Amino acid sequence: MISAKLVAEYLEYKDGHLWWVKRPPGPTKNIIGNRFGSVGKLGYISGQLLGKIYKEHRLIWLLNTGKWPADQLDHINGVRD
C-alpha cells in the first residue's frame, strides 16, 4: 500500500485538489504544475501514480491523516469531484 510520504513526494494538496510537484518515473509528459487525474464516468477524480490508479479523494485523506481510508469514504457535501 502506498504511503503518505511517497504521495507527498509527487503530489501537493492545494485548493481542494492534488497537483503534481514531481514527475513520476516512466514515459510521462511534463506534468509538474498540472492537476492530478481526470473525472471518470461516476464523477470521481482518478489518476495514475507509480503504475496504480487511485481516486483523488482517497489520496487526500491519506495525506491529511497518514492512514489509508476505510472501505467507504463519503464526501461531506456529496460532490464527487
C-alpha positions in Angstrom: 0.0 0.0 0.0 1.3 3.5 -0.8 2.4 5.8 2.0 1.6 9.4 2.7 5.3 10.2 2.4 5.5 8.7 -1.1 2.4 10.5 -2.2 3.7 13.8 -0.8 6.9 13.3 -2.9 4.9 13.6 -6.1 1.7 15.4 -5.3 0.7 18.5 -3.3 -2.8 19.2 -1.8 -3.9 22.7 -2.7 -7.3 24.4 -3.3 -9.2 21.1 -2.7 -7.3 19.1 -5.3 -3.9 17.4 -5.9 -1.3 18.9 -8.1 1.9 17.3 -9.5 5.1 18.6 -7.9 7.5 15.9 -9.2 7.4 13.9 -12.5 6.9 10.2 -11.8 9.2 7.7 -13.5 8.3 6.3 -16.8 7.1 7.7 -20.1 5.0 10.6 -18.9 4.9 14.1 -20.3 6.0 17.2 -18.3 3.1 17.3 -15.8 4.6 19.4 -13.0 2.0 22.0 -12.0 -0.9 20.1 -13.6 -3.8 18.7 -11.6 -3.8 15.0 -10.8 -6.2 12.8 -12.6 -9.4 13.3 -14.5 -13.1 12.9 -13.9 -14.4 9.4 -14.5 -17.9 8.3 -15.6 -19.1 8.1 -11.9 -17.9 11.6 -11.2 -14.8 10.8 -9.1 -11.4 12.1 -10.0 -8.9 9.3 -10.5 -5.3 9.2 -11.7 -2.3 7.0 -12.0 0.6 7.2 -9.6 3.5 4.8 -9.8 1.6 2.3 -12.0 -1.6 2.2 -10.0 -4.8 4.1 -10.3 -6.0 6.0 -7.2 -9.1 8.1 -6.5 -8.0 11.6 -5.6 -10.2 11.9 -2.5 -8.6 8.8 -1.0 -5.1 10.1 -1.6 -6.1 13.4 0.0 -7.4 11.5 3.1 -4.1 9.7 3.3 -2.1 12.9 3.1 -4.1 14.6 5.8 -4.4 11.6 8.3 -1.4 9.4 7.5 -3.8 6.5 7.2 -5.4 4.8 4.3 -9.2 5.4 4.4 -11.8 2.8 5.3 -13.6 0.9 2.6 -16.1 3.7 2.1 -15.3 7.4 2.3 -18.1 9.9 1.9 -17.8 13.4 0.6 -19.2 15.8 3.2 -21.1 17.8 0.5 -21.9 14.9 -1.8 -19.9 16.4 -4.7 -17.6 13.7 -6.0 -15.0 15.8 -7.7 
